Amino acid sequence: MTTTLPLRAGDAGEAVRDVQRRLARLGFDARGDAGGHYGDSTEHAVREFQERRGLRIDGICGRQTWGALVEASYRLGDRLLYLRAPMLRGDDVSELQEDLGALGFDAGRIDGIFGPSTVAALEGLQRNAGLTVDGICGPDTVATLRRVVRPAGSSPPVAQVREVQQILDAPRQLEGRRVGVGETGGLAALADAVGRALVEAGAVVAVLHHPDESVQASEANSFHAEAFLSLALRTEPGCSAAYYAARAFESIGGRRLAELVLDEVDAAVFPAPPTTAGMQLPILRETRMAAVVCELGPPAVVVEHSAELARSMTRAFARWAQASVNP
């Protein structure tokens, strides 16, 4: 399937039919188009799915959208979940992470990725429930989870509580803090300018230039960044900032940084009202720190105001370091 991507309006064939079937099973109606024909109805359904999943909304079924469609098809118990490379991903993993967190086992952020933190939390549950401690979520573990009486109320997930505590325990200054700045193409000069401004303010900085968001996320994690800003170019005028949010988890530090970045950007540069949104873009989902994707455009405006934007973003980081959660 991946060899036929991306799929867009006007395409036809079995791959389009597969996308339509998956959309239908998830409740997104593309029946206005004939089977296997990517018309207006399919494009509209893809846009609705992208919006629901926190992806970039373009109506095109590219690699990220296809991956999200596949992940959305899994429910807890559909398959064995275990640690492997590449790591298993899916809504069944998210459901497991939610259940573990509700029971007090810290599986890390709810990102739908079956990694070491999820394994450790799963083994904690198995140990406490008297099951074989193998880090594999199979029928016995799923049955145990479904028998357990969940705690009442709407307490935040363990991972969210831990993130807030880490923020509160961190130094209240930018000096010495580890910060990542990245761009996936077209904004190398701005990323370098932000990096230099942050270094001048005392931060320890890694500037990352790579077109693949997952590679940047891995590099930011290896750098042990405490905060990360990814810069993306857009053609239309304006500025937006996105942070990681899923159905049962929101990065508190990421949201705060996104709000501060937009607060510092001069309204004279981007007259249109700036917007923030919780999303599940790969670079937000796969990083392990407060992370923000800031999209700016058009290119000519960004180039003209690069120095000003670098200062604005450095001020945002300084304010974030002083108060990473809303007072």
N, C-alpha and C positions, 0 to 999 in steps of 0.2 A: 504493500500500500504506500509506504513512504516514498517509493520511487515515482509515484504519480503526483506527488504534492508539489506546489500548492494547487488546490482546486478552487475555481472561481466561476462567476456567472458566465454562461456560455459553454462550459465544459459538459461532457456527457460520457457515460460509460458505467461499468460495474463499480468503480471506485466511488462515483457520485451516489450510486444506489446504496452502497454501504454506509456512507455518511448520512443519507436520508433515513435509513433504518435505525441507525444509532440515535439520531435526533428524535425520531418518533418514540423510541423506547424511553427516552428521557423526558418526554412530554412537550417537545418542540415540533410544531406542525409545519411540514413542508409539502403537504398533500396538494397544494395548488400547482405544483410542478409534476409533470409526468415522471415516472420512476426512471432514475438514471440521468435526468436532465437538470442541470444546475441553473435554475431560473430565479425569478424574483422571490418566490416563496421560500426556496432553499436558502437564498442569501439572507432573507429576513430571519429565518430560523437560526442560522449560524450566528447572526448578530445578537439575537436574544440569548443564545447559549454563551457567547463570549462575554456579554454583559453580566450574566448570572455567575460566571466562573471567574470574573475579575481579570479578563484578558483584554488585550487591545482589540477594539471593536472596528473591524474592517469588512466583515462579511465574507472573508476569504478563509478557506480551510487550509491553513498552512501547518507546519510541523507542530507548533505549540497547540493549536486548536485540535488537531487530530489526536495528539497525546492526551489532551484533556477529555476528549470524547471517549477514548479507551478507558482512562482512569475512572470516569464517571459511571462506567458500566459495572464496576465491581461492588459487591456488597459483602459485608463481613461474613465469612463462612463459605464464600464461593471458591476459595482456593487456600492452600497452605501459605502462610506468611512466614518468611524466614530471612535471615541476613544473607545476601548474595551480592555479587557485583555484575552488572549495575544493580543498584538497590531497587527493590520492588516499590512501585508507586500506585496509588489508587485511592478511591473513596473508602474501600474496605480498610486500608491502613489508617486513614483519617478517623474512621469510626472506632477502630481499636485504640488509637491515641486518645480520643475523647473519653472513651470508657475507662481507660487506665487513669487518666487525669482526674476523672470524677471520683475514682476510688482512692485517690491520694498517691498514685504511682506516677512519677515524673517521667513522661516519655519525650520530653523536650517540646518544642513548639509543634502545634498541630499543623503539619505540612504535607501529610499523606505520603511521606517517604520513610520506608522501613529501614532505619539506620541504627547505630549503636545505642542511642538513648532509648529508643523504642524497645530494643532487645532487653536492655537492663530493666526497664519498667515491667516488661512482660515476665521476665524471670522472677521479679519481685512478687508479682501476682501469683505465679505458679508455685513459688515457695510457700506463700501464705495460704494458698488453697490446697496444699498437699498434692499438687500435680507433679508430674515429671518436669524437672527444671531443665528444659532444652532450648528455650528461646524461640520455639516454633509455635505459631498460633494455628492449631488444628482444631478438629471437632470438639475435643475434650475441653480445651481452653475457651472456645466460643460458647459451649454449653454452660461452663462455669460463669462466664461473664453474664449470660442471659438469666442465670438463676439468682445472681447477686442483687439484693435490693439496693438501688442507687441512692446516694445521699439526697435528701430533700433539699429544695431551694435552688438557687441559681448562682452558686459560688463560682468565681472565676477559675479557669483551669490552673493546675499547679504550675505549669510553665509560665503563665502570665504573672502569677504571684512572684515567681522566681525572678522574672525579668524586672519587675518593679523594684524588688529588693536589691538587685544588682545595680540598678540605676541610683537608688538611694545611698548605696554604699560607696559609689564612685566619687573621686575627687570633684570638687565644684569649680574646676578650672580647665581651660583648654590645654594649657601647657602640660606636655608629657603624655597627653591622650593619643591613642593610636587611631588614625583616621584614614580611610580609603576613599579615593576619588577615581571614578572610571568613566569611560566613554566608549561607545561601540562603533564610532565612525562619524567623522565630520566635525567633531568638537575637541580635537586634540589640543589645540591652542588654549581653549577655555579651561579644560581639565588641568593642563600644566599651570595656568595662571592661578587657579584655585589652589592647587597644590603648593605653589610658592607662597601664596598669601597665608596659608595655614601654617607652613613651616616658620614664616616670620612671626606668627602668633604663638609659636612654641609647640605646636603639635608634631607628632611623629607621623609622617605621611607616606603612603604608597599611592602613586598615580598609575592606574592600570589602563592600558590601551589594548582592547581585544574586541573583535566583532561578535564573539559568542558570549551571551550573558552568563551561561553556566560556567564557562572558564573564568570569567571575572569573579563570580561568586566564590569559586574554589580558591582563587588567588587571594581574595579578601579574607576568607576563612583562614588560610595558611598564614596570612600576615597578622592574624589575631586582632583585626580591627574592632574597635568599640563602636564605631559608626561608619556608615558608608554612603556616599552620594554618587549615583550613576547619572550621567548627563546624556540626554538623547535629543537629537535634532528633529524638529518637525517643520513642515512647510507653512502651515497656517500660523497667523500671528497669535501670540499668547504664551502663557506659562502655566504648567500644571505640575503637581507633585503627588506621587503615589507611594504608599507604604504597604507593608504586608498585612493582610487581613483575610481570614478564612471564616467559615460559618461559626466556629466555636473558639476562635483565637484572633486577637488583634495585637500587633506590636505597639505597645504604649510609647516606647521610645521613638519608634519610627514615625508614628503619627505626630508626635511632638516636633520632631525634626522637620517633617514635611510642612507643618503649620508655620514654623519659624522661617524656613527658607522662603516661603511665599510672602510672609510678613515683611521680610527684609528686601525683597525685590522691588525696585522702584516702580510705582504705578505709571510713571512717565515713560518707562521703557516698554511695558506691556500694559496698555490701557484696558484691555479686556479683563474682566474679573478673573483672578486666578482661582484654580479649583484644586482640591485635594480629594483623594479617593483611596479606599482600601482595595488592593488588587493582589493577584497571585502570579505576577510575572516571574519568570524563572529567577531573575537576579534578586527579587524580594523573597521568594520562597526558599531559595537555597542558601542564602547568607544566614549567618548565625548571630547577627548583631542588628542594632537599629539601622535600617537601610531605607533609602529614599531614591526613587527614580524621578528626576526632574526633566521634563520635556519643555524645550524652548524653541521659538521660531518667530519670524522666518530667519534664515541664515544671515542675511545682511544685517539685521538688527542685532543678532547675537555677536557678530564680529565687531560691529561698531561699539558695543557696550561691554566688551569682554572684561576690561579692567574693572569697571563698575560692578559687574556681576560677580567677579571674583571677590571683591571686598564685601558685597552683600552676603554671599554664601559663607564667608569666613565669620562675619558677625553672627549669622544664624548658628553656626557651630559653637561659637563662644557662648551664646545665650543657651544653647542646648546643654552645654557642659555645666552651666551654672544651675539650670533647672530643667532636667531631662523629662520630667513629668509636669503636668499642669499643677501649679500650686493650689 
